[in-house]
């Protein structure tokens, strides 16, 4: 029997792959790109590179990523404390920045990204 967590993981990977493919589509990608971006980061424990699509919004010079169901996800923990480097595939180009995750008193998590000037 397949573990439910394994089945869920496969489903999430399939949905993420679909979103990434749609972001690459000529017309639809530009529409989705207004609210979605693919982030790439290095895992804090594994040292492996990961990429995942996330929803974002601009807030001045920063991008803010709201993490839905943060207790079911772990990627944002790479950016706790002082934060860490992140790459975003934004408007057809890779942009580098520094991300910091914060959890509020209600358990909500926001990851704030300040893009590097040179990228």
TIMI-2910 file (N, C-alpha, C, CB; in pm, 1 decimal, decimal comma, always signed):
<rs>
+----------+----------+----------+----------+----------+----------+----------+----------+----------+----------+----------+----------+------+
!      n_x !      n_y !      n_z !     ca_x !     ca_y !     ca_z !      c_x !      c_y !      c_z !     cb_x !     cb_y !     cb_z ! resn !
+----------+----------+----------+----------+----------+----------+----------+----------+----------+----------+----------+----------+------+
!    +84,4 !   -118,6 !     +0,0 !     +0,0 !     +0,0 !     +0,0 !    +88,8 !   +124,8 !     +0,0 !    -95,9 !     -0,1 !   +122,7 !  Unk !
!    +50,5 !   +226,2 !    -76,7 !   +124,9 !   +350,7 !    -85,6 !    +84,5 !   +441,0 !    +29,7 !   +100,7 !   +420,6 !   -221,4 !  Unk !
!   +183,3 !   +497,0 !    +96,6 !   +157,1 !   +588,2 !   +207,7 !    +82,3 !   +711,7 !   +157,5 !   +289,3 !   +629,3 !   +277,1 !  Unk !
!    -16,8 !   +761,6 !   +233,0 !    -89,5 !   +882,7 !   +191,4 !     +2,8 !  +1001,4 !   +168,8 !   -193,5 !   +919,2 !   +295,5 !  Unk !
!   +106,1 !  +1014,1 !   +250,8 !   +197,4 !  +1126,9 !   +236,9 !   +270,5 !  +1119,4 !   +102,6 !   +298,6 !  +1129,4 !   +353,7 !  Unk !
!   +305,6 !   +997,3 !    +58,5 !   +372,6 !   +978,3 !    -69,2 !   +279,9 !  +1016,8 !   -183,7 !   +419,3 !   +833,0 !    -84,6 !  Unk !
!   +154,9 !   +975,8 !   -176,2 !    +56,5 !  +1010,0 !   -278,9 !    +37,3 !  +1160,4 !   -283,5 !    -78,0 !   +939,2 !   -252,3 !  Unk !
!    +25,6 !  +1223,7 !   -168,4 !    +10,7 !  +1368,4 !   -162,5 !   +132,4 !  +1437,0 !   -222,6 !    -10,6 !  +1414,5 !    -18,0 !  Unk !
!   +251,0 !  +1388,3 !   -189,9 !   +373,6 !  +1446,1 !   -244,1 !   +377,0 !  +1439,3 !   -396,3 !   +494,9 !  +1374,9 !   -186,6 !  Unk !
!   +333,1 !  +1327,2 !   -451,3 !   +328,1 !  +1313,5 !   -597,5 !   +229,4 !  +1412,7 !   -657,1 !   +289,3 !  +1169,8 !   -637,5 !  Unk !
!   +115,6 !  +1428,7 !   -591,5 !    +15,1 !  +1523,4 !   -639,9 !    +66,2 !  +1665,6 !   -639,0 !   -110,2 !  +1514,3 !   -556,4 !  Unk !
!   +133,9 !  +1703,3 !   -531,9 !   +189,2 !  +1838,5 !   -520,8 !   +294,6 !  +1860,3 !   -629,3 !   +250,6 !  +1861,7 !   -379,8 !  Unk !
!   +381,2 !  +1760,4 !   -650,4 !   +483,6 !  +1773,4 !   -754,0 !   +419,7 !  +1787,1 !   -891,8 !   +578,6 !  +1652,6 !   -751,4 !  Unk !
!   +312,3 !  +1714,1 !   -916,6 !   +243,6 !  +1722,2 !  -1046,1 !   +181,9 !  +1860,0 !  -1066,0 !   +135,0 !  +1613,7 !  -1056,6 !  Unk !
!   +117,3 !  +1912,4 !   -963,5 !    +56,8 !  +2046,0 !   -973,1 !   +165,7 !  +2150,4 !   -993,9 !    -26,2 !  +2078,8 !   -845,8 !  Unk !
!   +274,1 !  +2141,5 !   -916,9 !   +383,9 !  +2237,2 !   -932,3 !   +442,7 !  +2231,9 !  -1073,0 !   +493,4 !  +2209,7 !   -828,7 !  Unk !
!   +461,4 !  +2112,3 !  -1126,8 !   +514,1 !  +2098,0 !  -1262,8 !   +418,0 !  +2161,3 !  -1363,1 !   +537,6 !  +1948,8 !  -1297,2 !  Unk !
!   +288,3 !  +2144,8 !  -1341,1 !   +189,2 !  +2206,5 !  -1429,1 !   +195,0 !  +2358,2 !  -1424,7 !    +50,4 !  +2159,9 !  -1391,8 !  Unk !
!   +209,4 !  +2414,1 !  -1305,7 !   +218,1 !  +2560,2 !  -1291,2 !   +343,8 !  +2611,7 !  -1359,8 !   +217,9 !  +2601,2 !  -1141,5 !  Unk !
!   +455,8 !  +2542,1 !  -1341,0 !   +581,3 !  +2584,1 !  -1405,4 !   +565,3 !  +2581,0 !  -1557,0 !   +699,6 !  +2492,7 !  -1361,6 !  Unk !
!   +501,2 !  +2476,5 !  -1610,5 !   +479,6 !  +2467,7 !  -1755,3 !   +391,5 !  +2582,3 !  -1803,8 !   +415,6 !  +2332,5 !  -1792,2 !  Unk !
!   +286,2 !  +2614,4 !  -1730,9 !   +198,1 !  +2724,3 !  -1769,5 !   +270,2 !  +2858,5 !  -1765,0 !    +76,0 !  +2728,2 !  -1678,8 !  Unk !
!   +360,6 !  +2875,4 !  -1668,0 !   +437,0 !  +2999,8 !  -1658,6 !   +529,0 !  +3017,4 !  -1779,2 !   +519,0 !  +3002,3 !  -1529,1 !  Unk !
!   +566,4 !  +2906,7 !  -1843,0 !   +654,1 !  +2911,7 !  -1960,4 !   +576,8 !  +2933,8 !  -2089,9 !   +734,3 !  +2783,4 !  -1970,6 !  Unk !
!   +445,9 !  +2918,7 !  -2085,8 !   +363,5 !  +2935,0 !  -2205,9 !   +362,2 !  +3081,6 !  -2248,0 !   +218,7 !  +2884,3 !  -2181,2 !  Unk !
!   +368,4 !  +3108,6 !  -2380,0 !   +379,8 !  +3246,8 !  -2427,6 !   +273,3 !  +3343,7 !  -2374,4 !   +374,1 !  +3246,9 !  -2575,5 !  Unk !
!   +146,7 !  +3319,0 !  -2397,9 !    +42,8 !  +3414,4 !  -2358,5 !     +1,5 !  +3394,8 !  -2213,1 !    -79,3 !  +3400,6 !  -2449,6 !  Unk !
!    -30,3 !  +3272,4 !  -2178,3 !    -76,9 !  +3243,3 !  -2043,5 !    +30,4 !  +3272,4 !  -1939,2 !   -120,9 !  +3098,3 !  -2033,6 !  Unk !
!   +155,8 !  +3247,4 !  -1974,9 !   +265,7 !  +3271,0 !  -1881,3 !   +276,7 !  +3415,8 !  -1838,5 !   +395,2 !  +3227,6 !  -1942,4 !  Unk !
!   +254,2 !  +3506,4 !  -1932,9 !   +263,7 !  +3648,4 !  -1895,7 !   +150,0 !  +3689,0 !  -1803,4 !   +263,0 !  +3736,7 !  -2020,9 !  Unk !
!    +33,4 !  +3626,9 !  -1820,5 !    -78,9 !  +3656,1 !  -1730,5 !    -54,7 !  +3596,8 !  -1591,9 !   -210,6 !  +3601,3 !  -1788,9 !  Unk !
!    -13,6 !  +3470,4 !  -1587,4 !    +13,4 !  +3405,8 !  -1458,3 !   +133,2 !  +3468,6 !  -1388,6 !    +37,6 !  +3256,0 !  -1477,7 !  Unk !
!   +229,5 !  +3514,8 !  -1467,4 !   +351,2 !  +3572,4 !  -1411,0 !   +328,5 !  +3695,7 !  -1327,3 !   +445,1 !  +3605,3 !  -1519,4 !  Unk !
!   +209,9 !  +3753,4 !  -1338,7 !   +177,8 !  +3870,5 !  -1256,1 !   +156,1 !  +3832,5 !  -1110,5 !    +53,7 !  +3940,8 !  -1309,8 !  Unk !
!   +131,5 !  +3704,9 !  -1083,8 !   +106,4 !  +3663,1 !   -946,5 !   +185,6 !  +3542,2 !   -903,1 !    -36,8 !  +3635,1 !   -929,0 !  Unk !
!   +250,6 !  +3474,9 !   -999,2 !   +330,1 !  +3356,2 !   -966,7 !   +474,0 !  +3376,2 !  -1009,1 !   +271,9 !  +3231,1 !  -1034,0 !  Unk !
!   +562,6 !  +3314,9 !   -936,6 !   +704,2 !  +3318,4 !   -968,5 !   +764,5 !  +3184,3 !   -925,0 !   +776,2 !  +3440,0 !   -898,3 !  Unk !
!   +866,9 !  +3139,5 !   -994,7 !   +938,4 !  +3018,4 !   -954,0 !  +1058,6 !  +3062,7 !   -872,3 !   +982,0 !  +2931,3 !  -1078,3 !  Unk !
!  +1065,8 !  +3010,8 !   -748,8 !  +1180,4 !  +3041,8 !   -662,7 !  +1276,4 !  +2923,3 !   -662,5 !  +1134,2 !  +3075,5 !   -517,4 !  Unk !
!  +1404,7 !  +2953,1 !   -648,4 !  +1508,3 !  +2850,4 !   -637,7 !  +1594,0 !  +2885,6 !   -516,8 !  +1595,4 !  +2840,6 !   -769,6 !  Unk !
!  +1623,5 !  +2784,9 !   -436,4 !  +1699,8 !  +2804,7 !   -313,7 !  +1775,8 !  +2676,7 !   -281,1 !  +1606,8 !  +2845,4 !   -195,9 !  Unk !
!  +1871,1 !  +2688,5 !   -189,3 !  +1948,4 !  +2573,4 !   -143,7 !  +1895,7 !  +2532,9 !     -6,4 !  +2102,2 !  +2605,7 !   -138,5 !  Unk !
!  +1863,9 !  +2404,5 !     +8,9 !  +1811,5 !  +2353,1 !   +134,5 !  +1910,2 !  +2369,4 !   +248,7 !  +1774,6 !  +2207,9 !   +119,6 !  Unk !
!  +1860,7 !  +2411,5 !   +362,5 !  +1946,1 !  +2441,4 !   +477,5 !  +2013,4 !  +2317,8 !   +534,9 !  +1865,3 !  +2508,7 !   +585,0 !  Unk !
!  +1949,3 !  +2203,5 !   +525,6 !  +2007,3 !  +2080,7 !   +580,1 !  +2067,7 !  +1992,6 !   +472,4 !  +1902,5 !  +2003,0 !   +656,0 !  Unk !
!  +2001,5 !  +1983,0 !   +359,0 !  +2046,8 !  +1890,5 !   +254,2 !  +2154,8 !  +1949,5 !   +165,6 !  +1930,4 !  +1848,7 !   +168,9 !  Unk !
!  +2154,7 !  +2082,1 !   +151,4 !  +2248,1 !  +2144,9 !    +58,9 !  +2205,5 !  +2128,5 !    -86,6 !  +2386,3 !  +2087,2 !    +78,2 !  Unk !
!  +2089,7 !  +2067,2 !   -110,2 !  +2038,6 !  +2047,0 !   -245,8 !  +1966,7 !  +2172,6 !   -293,9 !  +1943,5 !  +1925,0 !   -251,0 !  Unk !
!  +1963,0 !  +2189,1 !   -425,4 !  +1892,5 !  +2301,5 !   -485,1 !  +1749,7 !  +2259,7 !   -518,2 !  +1965,9 !  +2351,8 !   -611,8 !  Unk !
!  +1654,8 !  +2343,6 !   -480,4 !  +1513,4 !  +2317,7 !   -503,0 !  +1450,9 !  +2435,4 !   -577,6 !  +1440,0 !  +2292,6 !   -369,1 !  Unk !
!  +1350,6 !  +2406,2 !   -658,7 !  +1272,0 !  +2510,1 !   -725,2 !  +1125,0 !  +2477,9 !   -705,0 !  +1307,1 !  +2520,3 !   -877,9 !  Unk !
!  +1046,3 !  +2581,6 !   -682,7 !   +902,8 !  +2563,4 !   -663,9 !   +828,8 !  +2691,2 !   -703,3 !   +871,1 !  +2525,0 !   -517,3 !  Unk !
!   +710,5 !  +2678,0 !   -762,2 !   +632,3 !  +2798,0 !   -792,4 !   +560,3 !  +2847,2 !   -667,8 !   +530,9 !  +2770,0 !   -904,9 !  Unk !
!   +553,8 !  +2977,9 !   -652,1 !   +483,3 !  +3037,9 !   -538,8 !   +405,0 !  +3159,4 !   -587,6 !   +582,7 !  +3078,0 !   -425,6 !  Unk !
!   +305,4 !  +3195,9 !   -512,8 !   +227,9 !  +3315,2 !   -538,8 !   +294,8 !  +3431,1 !   -466,4 !    +79,8 !  +3297,7 !   -494,0 !  Unk !
!   +298,9 !  +3548,1 !   -528,5 !   +364,5 !  +3662,4 !   -464,7 !   +286,8 !  +3789,6 !   -495,2 !   +511,4 !  +3675,7 !   -512,4 !  Unk !
!   +323,8 !  +3894,5 !   -422,3 !   +274,2 !  +4028,0 !   -453,6 !   +388,0 !  +4126,1 !   -429,9 !   +148,2 !  +4064,7 !   -367,4 !  Unk !
!   +384,9 !  +4233,4 !   -502,4 !   +487,0 !  +4337,4 !   -483,6 !   +442,2 !  +4431,3 !   -372,5 !   +512,1 !  +4416,7 !   -616,0 !  Unk !
!   +539,0 !  +4471,2 !   -293,7 !   +514,5 !  +4568,7 !   -187,7 !   +632,0 !  +4665,1 !   -192,7 !   +499,3 !  +4500,3 !    -44,2 !  Unk !
!   +616,7 !  +4771,3 !   -272,2 !   +726,7 !  +4864,3 !   -292,6 !   +840,4 !  +4796,2 !   -366,5 !   +776,0 !  +4920,2 !   -159,0 !  Unk !
!   +960,3 !  +4800,6 !   -308,4 !  +1078,4 !  +4739,9 !   -369,3 !  +1094,1 !  +4592,8 !   -332,4 !  +1202,3 !  +4816,0 !   -328,1 !  Unk !
!   +997,6 !  +4538,3 !   -260,5 !  +1007,7 !  +4400,3 !   -213,4 !   +899,7 !  +4314,2 !   -276,4 !   +997,5 !  +4394,4 !    -60,8 !  Unk !
!   +924,6 !  +4184,7 !   -273,7 !   +822,7 !  +4087,2 !   -310,3 !   +784,0 !  +4015,6 !   -182,4 !   +873,6 !  +3986,4 !   -420,7 !  Unk !
!   +656,7 !  +3991,8 !   -164,0 !   +607,4 !  +3924,4 !    -44,2 !   +537,7 !  +3795,4 !    -87,6 !   +510,1 !  +4016,9 !    +37,8 !  Unk !
!   +581,2 !  +3685,1 !    -25,8 !   +524,3 !  +3554,2 !    -54,1 !   +448,0 !  +3510,1 !    +69,7 !   +635,1 !  +3449,9 !    -93,6 !  Unk !
!   +318,1 !  +3494,8 !    +56,2 !   +237,4 !  +3441,7 !   +165,4 !   +238,5 !  +3290,1 !   +156,1 !    +91,6 !  +3497,1 !   +160,8 !  Unk !
!   +271,6 !  +3224,3 !   +264,6 !   +281,0 !  +3078,2 !   +263,1 !   +149,7 !  +3019,9 !   +313,0 !   +400,4 !  +3028,3 !   +350,2 !  Unk !
!    +72,8 !  +2961,2 !   +222,1 !    -52,1 !  +2896,1 !   +259,8 !    -19,9 !  +2764,6 !   +329,9 !   -142,8 !  +2872,1 !   +135,2 !  Unk !
!    -90,9 !  +2733,7 !   +435,4 !    -70,8 !  +2611,2 !   +514,1 !    +77,5 !  +2589,1 !   +548,2 !   -125,3 !  +2489,6 !   +437,1 !  Unk !
!   +139,6 !  +2683,9 !   +617,6 !   +283,7 !  +2676,6 !   +642,0 !   +329,4 !  +2553,3 !   +720,3 !   +326,7 !  +2798,4 !   +715,1 !  Unk !
!   +242,7 !  +2496,9 !   +803,9 !   +283,0 !  +2379,1 !   +880,6 !   +292,4 !  +2254,7 !   +794,3 !   +186,0 !  +2355,0 !   +993,7 !  Unk !
!   +237,5 !  +2259,6 !   +674,0 !   +245,7 !  +2146,8 !   +581,6 !   +359,3 !  +2163,0 !   +482,0 !   +114,6 !  +2130,4 !   +507,4 !  Unk !
!   +432,1 !  +2273,5 !   +491,9 !   +542,1 !  +2303,2 !   +400,0 !   +667,9 !  +2331,3 !   +479,5 !   +507,9 !  +2423,3 !   +308,5 !  Unk !
!   +781,5 !  +2308,2 !   +416,6 !   +906,7 !  +2332,5 !   +488,8 !   +999,8 !  +2430,5 !   +417,9 !   +978,8 !  +2202,5 !   +510,0 !  Unk !
!   +974,1 !  +2461,7 !   +291,8 !  +1069,8 !  +2542,5 !   +216,8 !  +1097,8 !  +2677,2 !   +282,4 !  +1019,4 !  +2564,3 !    +76,7 !  Unk !
!   +998,0 !  +2739,1 !   +339,6 !  +1012,1 !  +2873,0 !   +395,9 !  +1102,9 !  +2875,9 !   +518,7 !   +876,1 !  +2927,8 !   +432,0 !  Unk !
!  +1122,9 !  +2761,1 !   +582,5 !  +1209,0 !  +2755,3 !   +701,3 !  +1355,7 !  +2783,2 !   +667,9 !  +1196,8 !  +2618,5 !   +767,8 !  Unk !
!  +1390,3 !  +2770,2 !   +540,2 !  +1525,6 !  +2803,4 !   +496,7 !  +1555,8 !  +2951,6 !   +514,8 !  +1545,0 !  +2764,0 !   +351,2 !  Unk !
!  +1452,7 !  +3031,8 !   +536,3 !  +1469,3 !  +3176,9 !   +541,1 !  +1436,6 !  +3237,1 !   +677,8 !  +1382,5 !  +3240,9 !   +436,6 !  Unk !
!  +1427,9 !  +3153,7 !   +780,7 !  +1405,5 !  +3203,7 !   +916,7 !  +1530,2 !  +3274,3 !   +968,3 !  +1366,3 !  +3088,3 !  +1011,6 !  Unk !
!  +1513,3 !  +3351,6 !  +1072,9 !  +1626,8 !  +3422,4 !  +1132,5 !  +1678,7 !  +3530,1 !  +1039,2 !  +1739,1 !  +3324,6 !  +1166,8 !  Unk !
!  +1807,0 !  +3521,2 !  +1007,2 !  +1870,2 !  +3620,9 !   +920,2 !  +1831,5 !  +3603,6 !   +774,2 !  +2020,7 !  +3613,4 !   +933,5 !  Unk !
!  +1761,6 !  +3494,7 !   +741,3 !  +1720,8 !  +3471,4 !   +603,6 !  +1832,1 !  +3409,9 !   +521,7 !  +1675,8 !  +3600,3 !   +540,0 !  Unk !
!  +1816,9 !  +3414,9 !   +390,3 !  +1915,7 !  +3355,3 !   +303,1 !  +1893,6 !  +3392,8 !   +158,4 !  +1914,5 !  +3206,7 !   +318,0 !  Unk !
!  +1988,6 !  +3351,7 !    +73,4 !  +1980,6 !  +3385,1 !    -68,7 !  +1868,1 !  +3309,3 !   -138,7 !  +2113,3 !  +3355,2 !   -136,9 !  Unk !
!  +1812,7 !  +3373,1 !   -239,5 !  +1703,6 !  +3315,1 !   -316,8 !  +1714,8 !  +3367,1 !   -459,8 !  +1563,8 !  +3350,0 !   -254,0 !  Unk !
!  +1671,0 !  +3285,8 !   -554,0 !  +1663,2 !  +3327,4 !   -693,7 !  +1518,0 !  +3315,5 !   -736,4 !  +1757,2 !  +3241,2 !   -785,6 !  Unk !
!  +1470,3 !  +3416,6 !   -808,4 !  +1332,7 !  +3416,9 !   -858,6 !  +1337,7 !  +3429,2 !  -1009,6 !  +1248,6 !  +3532,8 !   -795,6 !  Unk !
!  +1263,1 !  +3344,7 !  -1079,1 !  +1251,0 !  +3358,8 !  -1224,2 !  +1133,8 !  +3452,2 !  -1247,3 !  +1230,3 !  +3218,9 !  -1297,2 !  Unk !
!  +1165,4 !  +3578,3 !  -1267,4 !  +1067,1 !  +3685,8 !  -1268,9 !  +1072,5 !  +3758,1 !  -1402,7 !  +1091,6 !  +3784,6 !  -1152,6 !  Unk !
!   +958,6 !  +3768,2 !  -1470,8 !   +950,1 !  +3837,6 !  -1600,2 !  +1052,5 !  +3784,5 !  -1701,1 !   +970,7 !  +3987,9 !  -1580,5 !  Unk !
!  +1069,8 !  +3653,4 !  -1703,4 !  +1157,3 !  +3590,3 !  -1801,8 !  +1305,2 !  +3591,0 !  -1769,3 !  +1138,7 !  +3655,5 !  -1930,0 !  Unk !
!  +1343,4 !  +3640,2 !  -1651,3 !  +1485,2 !  +3645,7 !  -1615,2 !  +1503,9 !  +3601,9 !  -1470,5 !  +1541,6 !  +3788,3 !  -1636,2 !  Unk !
!  +1621,5 !  +3548,9 !  -1441,4 !  +1653,9 !  +3513,2 !  -1303,5 !  +1698,6 !  +3637,5 !  -1229,0 !  +1763,6 !  +3403,9 !  -1298,3 !  Unk !
!  +1636,8 !  +3659,1 !  -1113,5 !  +1672,8 !  +3771,7 !  -1026,1 !  +1715,8 !  +3714,4 !   -892,9 !  +1553,3 !  +3872,8 !  -1008,3 !  Unk !
!  +1821,8 !  +3765,7 !   -837,7 !  +1873,8 !  +3718,1 !   -710,4 !  +1833,7 !  +3814,2 !   -600,2 !  +2026,7 !  +3702,2 !   -715,7 !  Unk !
!  +1818,5 !  +3760,0 !   -480,7 !  +1781,1 !  +3844,2 !   -369,0 !  +1805,3 !  +3775,7 !   -236,4 !  +1637,1 !  +3884,3 !   -380,2 !  Unk !
!  +1754,9 !  +3839,5 !   -133,6 !  +1767,9 !  +3788,5 !     +3,2 !  +1627,2 !  +3776,8 !    +60,6 !  +1859,2 !  +3882,4 !    +92,7 !  Unk !
!  +1593,9 !  +3658,1 !   +111,1 !  +1460,1 !  +3631,8 !   +163,3 !  +1464,6 !  +3612,5 !   +314,3 !  +1398,9 !  +3508,2 !    +95,5 !  Unk !
!  +1363,1 !  +3665,1 !   +381,8 !  +1349,2 !  +3648,1 !   +526,5 !  +1206,1 !  +3605,5 !   +555,4 !  +1385,6 !  +3779,8 !   +603,8 !  Unk !
!  +1190,9 !  +3495,6 !   +629,9 !  +1058,4 !  +3444,8 !   +666,6 !  +1025,7 !  +3485,1 !   +809,2 !  +1051,5 !  +3291,1 !   +651,0 !  Unk !
!   +901,3 !  +3522,9 !   +829,1 !   +853,7 !  +3556,4 !   +963,4 !   +715,8 !  +3496,8 !   +983,9 !   +850,5 !  +3709,8 !   +985,3 !  Unk !
!   +695,8 !  +3441,5 !  +1103,2 !   +565,0 !  +3387,3 !  +1141,0 !   +505,0 !  +3483,0 !  +1242,5 !   +576,3 !  +3240,8 !  +1199,5 !  Unk !
!   +379,1 !  +3520,7 !  +1220,7 !   +315,7 !  +3612,7 !  +1315,0 !   +248,7 !  +3536,6 !  +1429,3 !   +212,8 !  +3700,7 !  +1242,7 !  Unk !
!   +188,0 !  +3611,2 !  +1520,1 !   +128,1 !  +3551,8 !  +1639,8 !     +9,9 !  +3460,4 !  +1608,5 !    +83,4 !  +3660,8 !  +1733,5 !  Unk !
!    -46,4 !  +3474,2 !  +1489,5 !   -158,2 !  +3387,6 !  +1448,3 !   -111,9 !  +3266,8 !  +1366,7 !   -258,8 !  +3468,1 !  +1367,1 !  Unk !
!    +19,8 !  +3252,6 !  +1349,5 !    +74,1 !  +3137,5 !  +1277,0 !    +91,5 !  +3158,8 !  +1128,4 !    -13,2 !  +3020,9 !  +1297,7 !  Unk !
!    +54,8 !  +3276,3 !  +1078,1 !    +72,0 !  +3304,9 !   +935,9 !   +219,1 !  +3330,3 !   +905,6 !    -13,8 !  +3426,4 !   +893,5 !  Unk !
!   +261,6 !  +3290,0 !   +785,9 !   +401,2 !  +3307,4 !   +746,5 !   +408,7 !  +3393,0 !   +621,5 !   +469,6 !  +3170,9 !   +722,9 !  Unk !
!   +494,7 !  +3493,3 !   +627,1 !   +526,5 !  +3576,4 !   +511,3 !   +676,3 !  +3567,4 !   +487,2 !   +481,4 !  +3725,1 !   +532,7 !  Unk !
!   +713,0 !  +3553,2 !   +361,2 !   +853,4 !  +3556,2 !   +321,6 !   +872,1 !  +3683,8 !   +239,7 !   +895,1 !  +3426,2 !   +239,4 !  Unk !
!   +959,4 !  +3771,4 !   +288,6 !   +985,4 !  +3899,1 !   +221,8 !  +1116,8 !  +3887,9 !   +147,3 !   +988,8 !  +4017,6 !   +323,6 !  Unk !
!  +1114,6 !  +3925,2 !    +19,5 !  +1234,1 !  +3915,7 !    -64,4 !  +1274,9 !  +4054,7 !   -108,5 !  +1209,5 !  +3824,3 !   -187,3 !  Unk !
!  +1398,5 !  +4089,1 !    -79,8 !  +1457,1 !  +4213,4 !   -130,7 !  +1551,3 !  +4173,0 !   -243,1 !  +1532,8 !  +4295,4 !    -16,8 !  Unk !
!  +1520,3 !  +4219,5 !   -364,2 !  +1602,8 !  +4184,9 !   -479,4 !  +1733,5 !  +4260,1 !   -477,6 !  +1528,9 !  +4213,2 !   -608,3 !  Unk !
!  +1840,8 !  +4193,8 !   -523,9 !  +1970,7 !  +4258,6 !   -536,6 !  +1963,1 !  +4363,9 !   -645,0 !  +2081,7 !  +4155,8 !   -568,0 !  Unk !
!  +2036,5 !  +4473,1 !   -627,5 !  +2038,6 !  +4579,9 !   -728,1 !  +2101,8 !  +4533,0 !   -857,5 !  +2113,6 !  +4701,3 !   -675,3 !  Unk !
!  +2204,6 !  +4448,7 !   -847,3 !  +2280,7 !  +4407,1 !   -965,4 !  +2207,5 !  +4303,9 !  -1049,3 !  +2414,3 !  +4351,7 !   -923,5 !  Unk !
!  +2101,8 !  +4239,8 !   -994,8 !  +2036,1 !  +4133,5 !  -1072,6 !  +1918,7 !  +4184,9 !  -1150,8 !  +1990,5 !  +4022,0 !   -982,1 !  Unk !
+----------+----------+----------+----------+----------+----------+----------+----------+----------+----------+----------+----------+------+
</rs>
